Amino acid sequence: MKILFVGESWVVHMIHTKGYDSFTSTKYEEGATYLLSCLREQGIEVTYMPAHEVQVRFPRSLEELKTYDAIVISDVGANTFLLQNPTFYQMEIIPNALDHIQQFVAEGGGLLMVGGYLTFMGIEGKANYANTVLSDVLPVIMQDGDDRVEMPQGFAPVVTEAHALVDFGEWPRLLGYNKLAAKPDAKVLLNHEDDAILTVGSYGKGKTAAFASDCSPHWGSLEFMEWEHYSAFWSGLVKYLK
Protein backbone atom coordinates (compact mmCIF):
# COMPACT_ATOMS: atom_id res chain seq x y z
CA MET A 1 0.00 0.00 0.00
CA LYS A 2 1.21 3.50 -0.87
CA ILE A 3 0.10 6.67 0.92
CA LEU A 4 0.77 10.39 0.82
CA PHE A 5 1.07 11.74 4.37
CA VAL A 6 0.69 15.54 4.51
CA GLY A 7 1.42 17.86 7.46
CA GLU A 8 2.60 17.30 11.04
CA SER A 9 5.48 19.78 10.75
CA TRP A 10 6.03 23.32 11.98
CA VAL A 11 8.56 26.09 12.51
CA VAL A 12 8.94 27.63 15.98
CA HIS A 13 10.32 31.18 16.21
CA MET A 14 11.28 32.15 19.77
CA ILE A 15 12.24 35.38 21.49
CA HIS A 16 14.65 34.91 24.43
CA THR A 17 14.66 37.89 26.79
CA LYS A 18 17.37 38.08 29.45
CA GLY A 19 17.23 41.34 31.33
CA TYR A 20 17.93 44.25 28.98
CA ASP A 21 18.92 42.05 26.03
CA SER A 22 17.06 39.63 23.83
CA PHE A 23 17.72 37.42 20.85
CA THR A 24 15.70 35.13 18.60
CA SER A 25 16.07 31.51 17.58
CA THR A 26 14.19 29.35 15.11
CA LYS A 27 13.74 25.60 14.93
CA TYR A 28 11.94 23.20 12.62
CA GLU A 29 10.07 20.19 14.00
CA GLU A 30 8.24 17.16 12.65
CA GLY A 31 5.66 15.42 14.80
CA ALA A 32 4.97 12.31 12.74
CA THR A 33 8.43 10.71 12.75
CA TYR A 34 7.48 7.87 15.08
CA LEU A 35 4.13 7.25 13.38
CA LEU A 36 5.69 7.14 9.92
CA SER A 37 8.30 4.66 11.11
CA CYS A 38 5.51 2.47 12.50
CA LEU A 39 3.64 2.55 9.18
CA ARG A 40 6.76 1.68 7.21
CA GLU A 41 7.53 -1.23 9.53
CA GLN A 42 4.05 -2.55 8.72
CA GLY A 43 4.82 -2.60 5.00
CA ILE A 44 3.13 0.68 4.06
CA GLU A 45 5.03 2.80 1.54
CA VAL A 46 4.91 6.39 2.81
CA THR A 47 5.63 9.58 0.90
CA TYR A 48 5.92 12.32 3.50
CA MET A 49 5.11 15.93 2.58
CA PRO A 50 5.76 18.41 5.42
CA ALA A 51 3.30 21.29 5.70
CA HIS A 52 5.64 23.89 4.19
CA GLU A 53 6.15 21.81 1.03
CA VAL A 54 2.46 21.69 0.12
CA GLN A 55 2.57 25.18 -1.40
CA VAL A 56 5.23 24.18 -3.90
CA ARG A 57 5.08 20.36 -4.28
CA PHE A 58 1.53 19.09 -3.79
CA PRO A 59 0.47 17.09 -6.88
CA ARG A 60 -1.05 19.33 -9.53
CA SER A 61 -3.07 16.63 -11.26
CA LEU A 62 -5.50 13.85 -10.37
CA GLU A 63 -3.24 11.43 -12.21
CA GLU A 64 -0.39 12.20 -9.79
CA LEU A 65 -2.66 11.66 -6.79
CA LYS A 66 -3.78 8.33 -8.19
CA THR A 67 -0.28 6.93 -7.74
CA TYR A 68 -1.30 6.67 -4.05
CA ASP A 69 -3.91 4.44 -2.45
CA ALA A 70 -4.76 6.98 0.26
CA ILE A 71 -4.02 10.48 1.53
CA VAL A 72 -3.55 11.34 5.21
CA ILE A 73 -3.91 15.00 6.26
CA SER A 74 -2.70 15.87 9.75
CA ASP A 75 -2.43 19.32 11.37
CA VAL A 76 -2.20 21.48 8.26
CA GLY A 77 -4.99 23.91 7.37
CA ALA A 78 -7.02 24.36 4.20
CA ASN A 79 -5.29 27.65 3.32
CA THR A 80 -2.02 25.81 2.76
CA PHE A 81 -3.69 23.84 -0.05
CA LEU A 82 -5.71 26.75 -1.43
CA LEU A 83 -3.06 29.51 -1.34
CA GLN A 84 -0.19 27.86 -3.12
CA ASN A 85 2.76 30.05 -4.09
CA PRO A 86 1.98 30.45 -7.82
CA THR A 87 -1.48 31.83 -6.99
CA PHE A 88 -0.58 33.88 -3.90
CA TYR A 89 2.53 35.50 -5.35
CA GLN A 90 2.22 35.29 -9.15
CA MET A 91 -1.59 35.40 -9.42
CA GLU A 92 -1.60 32.25 -11.53
CA ILE A 93 -4.80 30.28 -12.02
CA ILE A 94 -4.03 26.70 -10.97
CA PRO A 95 -6.11 23.60 -10.12
CA ASN A 96 -7.75 23.54 -6.70
CA ALA A 97 -5.87 20.90 -4.70
CA LEU A 98 -8.89 20.16 -2.49
CA ASP A 99 -11.05 19.59 -5.57
CA HIS A 100 -8.51 17.03 -6.72
CA ILE A 101 -8.60 15.29 -3.33
CA GLN A 102 -12.40 15.18 -3.52
CA GLN A 103 -12.27 13.60 -6.98
CA PHE A 104 -9.50 11.22 -5.88
CA VAL A 105 -11.75 9.84 -3.13
CA ALA A 106 -14.85 9.78 -5.33
CA GLU A 107 -12.98 7.56 -7.77
CA GLY A 108 -11.80 5.09 -5.15
CA GLY A 109 -8.97 6.64 -3.14
CA GLY A 110 -8.88 6.74 0.65
CA LEU A 111 -8.77 9.82 2.89
CA LEU A 112 -7.92 10.08 6.59
CA MET A 113 -7.90 13.37 8.50
CA VAL A 114 -6.17 13.38 11.88
CA GLY A 115 -7.05 15.97 14.53
CA GLY A 116 -4.95 18.85 15.75
CA TYR A 117 -4.78 22.62 16.03
CA LEU A 118 -4.93 22.99 12.23
CA THR A 119 -7.23 20.23 11.04
CA PHE A 120 -11.01 20.05 10.86
CA MET A 121 -11.78 23.64 12.04
CA GLY A 122 -8.92 23.99 14.48
CA ILE A 123 -7.76 26.83 16.68
CA GLU A 124 -9.85 29.98 16.12
CA GLY A 125 -11.42 28.17 13.14
CA LYS A 126 -8.24 28.70 11.11
CA ALA A 127 -8.03 25.21 9.63
CA ASN A 128 -11.45 25.96 8.07
CA TYR A 129 -12.16 22.63 6.38
CA ALA A 130 -15.89 22.98 7.07
CA ASN A 131 -15.97 25.66 4.38
CA THR A 132 -14.26 23.54 1.73
CA VAL A 133 -15.23 20.63 -0.50
CA LEU A 134 -13.67 18.23 2.02
CA SER A 135 -16.66 18.86 4.28
CA ASP A 136 -18.61 16.76 1.76
CA VAL A 137 -15.94 14.07 1.62
CA LEU A 138 -15.18 13.51 5.30
CA PRO A 139 -17.54 11.29 7.36
CA VAL A 140 -18.06 13.94 10.03
CA ILE A 141 -19.90 17.21 10.57
CA MET A 142 -17.61 20.03 11.71
CA GLN A 143 -18.84 22.86 13.90
CA ASP A 144 -18.29 26.54 13.17
CA GLY A 145 -15.36 28.33 14.79
CA ASP A 146 -12.80 26.97 17.20
CA ASP A 147 -13.56 23.27 17.64
CA ARG A 148 -10.85 22.30 20.15
CA VAL A 149 -11.75 20.42 23.31
CA GLU A 150 -8.78 20.62 25.67
CA MET A 151 -8.65 17.82 28.24
CA PRO A 152 -5.65 18.35 30.54
CA GLN A 153 -7.15 15.77 32.89
CA GLY A 154 -7.09 13.24 30.06
CA PHE A 155 -9.85 11.10 28.63
CA ALA A 156 -9.97 7.53 27.34
CA PRO A 157 -12.02 7.01 24.16
CA VAL A 158 -14.80 4.45 24.47
CA VAL A 159 -15.39 1.75 21.86
CA THR A 160 -18.93 2.19 20.59
CA GLU A 161 -19.05 -0.70 18.17
CA ALA A 162 -17.03 -3.91 17.96
CA HIS A 163 -14.63 -3.58 15.04
CA ALA A 164 -11.15 -4.86 14.23
CA LEU A 165 -9.91 -1.27 13.92
CA VAL A 166 -10.51 -0.54 17.62
CA ASP A 167 -10.57 -3.93 19.34
CA PHE A 168 -7.60 -3.36 21.67
CA GLY A 169 -9.24 -3.50 25.06
CA GLU A 170 -9.00 -0.37 27.23
CA TRP A 171 -7.76 2.70 25.35
CA PRO A 172 -5.06 5.05 26.68
CA ARG A 173 -5.88 8.59 27.71
CA LEU A 174 -5.59 11.48 25.27
CA LEU A 175 -5.30 15.19 26.06
CA GLY A 176 -7.81 16.74 23.68
CA TYR A 177 -9.62 16.53 20.35
CA ASN A 178 -11.57 18.40 17.69
CA LYS A 179 -15.31 18.37 18.41
CA LEU A 180 -17.01 16.37 15.65
CA ALA A 181 -20.31 14.61 14.97
CA ALA A 182 -20.76 11.68 12.61
CA LYS A 183 -22.79 12.05 9.44
CA PRO A 184 -25.95 9.90 9.36
CA ASP A 185 -24.43 7.37 6.95
CA ALA A 186 -21.10 7.09 8.81
CA LYS A 187 -20.10 4.79 11.65
CA VAL A 188 -18.62 5.93 14.99
CA LEU A 189 -16.12 3.41 16.36
CA LEU A 190 -14.75 5.52 19.24
CA ASN A 191 -16.40 8.34 21.12
CA HIS A 192 -16.18 10.52 24.20
CA GLU A 193 -19.56 11.37 25.65
CA ASP A 194 -21.48 12.68 22.60
CA ASP A 195 -18.45 13.48 20.46
CA ALA A 196 -17.11 11.25 17.69
CA ILE A 197 -13.43 10.36 18.14
CA LEU A 198 -13.02 7.82 15.33
CA THR A 199 -15.50 7.82 12.47
CA VAL A 200 -15.39 5.83 9.24
CA GLY A 201 -17.45 6.28 6.12
CA SER A 202 -17.35 6.48 2.37
CA TYR A 203 -17.56 9.01 -0.43
CA GLY A 204 -18.26 7.85 -3.93
CA LYS A 205 -16.12 4.75 -4.45
CA GLY A 206 -13.59 5.67 -1.74
CA LYS A 207 -13.28 5.07 2.00
CA THR A 208 -12.88 7.89 4.53
CA ALA A 209 -11.95 8.19 8.18
CA ALA A 210 -11.67 10.96 10.77
CA PHE A 211 -9.67 10.62 13.98
CA ALA A 212 -10.54 13.60 16.15
CA SER A 213 -7.50 13.53 18.41
CA ASP A 214 -3.79 13.63 17.55
CA CYS A 215 -1.28 11.09 16.29
CA SER A 216 1.53 12.89 18.15
CA PRO A 217 1.99 15.29 21.08
CA HIS A 218 0.48 17.29 22.55
CA TRP A 219 -3.00 15.73 22.38
CA GLY A 220 -1.27 12.44 21.68
CA SER A 221 -0.19 11.85 25.27
CA LEU A 222 2.90 9.90 26.28
CA GLU A 223 0.50 7.19 27.41
CA PHE A 224 -0.87 7.00 23.86
CA MET A 225 2.50 7.27 22.12
CA GLU A 226 3.90 4.43 24.29
CA TRP A 227 0.76 2.28 23.99
CA GLU A 228 1.59 -1.25 22.89
CA HIS A 229 -1.10 -1.13 20.21
CA TYR A 230 -0.15 2.28 18.76
CA SER A 231 1.48 0.82 15.65
CA ALA A 232 -1.24 -1.78 15.08
CA PHE A 233 -3.99 0.83 15.38
CA TRP A 234 -2.54 3.31 12.91
CA SER A 235 -1.38 0.75 10.37
CA GLY A 236 -4.76 -0.97 10.52
CA LEU A 237 -6.60 2.31 10.04
CA VAL A 238 -4.47 3.30 7.06
CA LYS A 239 -4.77 -0.14 5.43
CA TYR A 240 -8.56 0.02 5.93
CA LEU A 241 -8.69 2.93 3.48
CA LYS A 242 -7.49 0.87 0.52
Buried (B, 14 or more C-beta within 10 A) or exposed (E): BEBBBBBBBBEEEEEEEEEEEEEEEEEEEBBBEBBBEBBEEBEBEBEBBBBBEBBEEBBBEBEEBBEBBBBBBBBBBBBBBBEBEEBEEEEEEEEBBBBBBBBBBBEEBBBBBBBBBBBBBBBEBEBBBBEBBBBEBBBBBBBEEBBBBEBEEEBBBEBBEEBEBBEBEEBBBBBBBBBBBBBEEBBBBBBBEEBBBBBBBBBBEBBBBBBBBBBBEBBBBEBBBEBEBBBBBBBBBBBBBB
